[in-house]
């Protein structure tokens, strides 16, 4: 059971990294990065999904530490890398964003830092029972994962509206489905609902995207304004 548990964790981690890097490099580097640096403006792009992703990565990195939960080193490592990638975009956004957007983003980042620090401090000094500590940090991480699911839902809305899958690449949805399924299985085998439940939701969301893809893949796209695209083009990575 332990070997199978580890294998699914490794597979889930590889798929998640593939998903994260495919999303970041394809959407962020080829579109967002090029556009922001070229225009020296963040335009209609939002840093919110990346900030939530950063929070999710930080919370699950903390949750995966041995002092919080058992046998979750892999989870800790994967989410630590994810947090770094998400944080890179936030820094880029802050560098080019106008003053008002920078101020709002900084407040949002400050809120995430305070929330994450609160979870860390409470679990370290406010909770003595190890099981209670695990539950507390697990709920915090799982809640942040659920918040991240708003991003893929936004892209699915665009697909339905435009009748085009141009902004929802097949392999992005496919790897999201596989990653969620692996983490769901990993959580079940390890009897860890705080990994299994978000993984199951991610798997269901990925499956929904695949179904949507096959429905609209041969249909012609409707006319979409540039503002509509940039306001809904967000990262759809499943962190756990």
C-alpha positions, 0 to 999 in steps of 0.5 A: 500500500505504501509503495502504491501510495508513493507511486500515485503521489509521484505521478500526480506531482509530475503531472501537476508540474507538467500542468503548471509549467505548461500553463505558465510557459504557454499562457504566462510567458508566451502571452502574458509576459510578452504582452505586459513587457511589450506594452509596459502595462498590465492592461486587463490582466488580473493577479488575483488567480496567481495570488490565490495560487500562491496562497494555496501553494504556501498553505499546502507546503506548510501542511505537507511538513512532517510537523503537521502531517505524516508522509507528505514530503512529496506534497510539500515539495511540489507545492513549494515549487508551485508557490515560487512559480505563482509568486513570479507572476505576482512580482512581474505584475507589480513591476508593470501595474499602474499605481492603483492596481499595484496598491490593490494587489499589494493589499491582496498579497498582504492579506494572503501573507497575514492569513498564511502567517496566522495559520502557521502561528496558530498551528505552531503555538495555539494548537498542541494536539497533533491531530487537531493541528493537522485538521486545522491546516488541512481545512485551510489548504483545502479551502484555498484549493476550492477558491482556485476553481473559480479560474477554470470556471471562468474559462469554461464560461468563455468557451460556452459564450464564444463556442470556441476552445481556443482559450482552453487547450486540450492538453491543459484540461487533460493534464488537469484531469489526470493530475486531479485524479492522481492526487485524489487516489493519492489522498485516498490511499494515504487516508488524507481527505484534505488531499483527496477532496480537492483532488477529486474536485480538480478531477471533476473539473478537468473532466468537465473541461474535456467534455466541453472541449469535445462539444465545441472543438469543431465549432467556429468561434464567435467574435470576441473582444480583446478585453473579454479575452484578457479579462478571462485568461487566467491560470487553471492549474490544480495545485493539489 
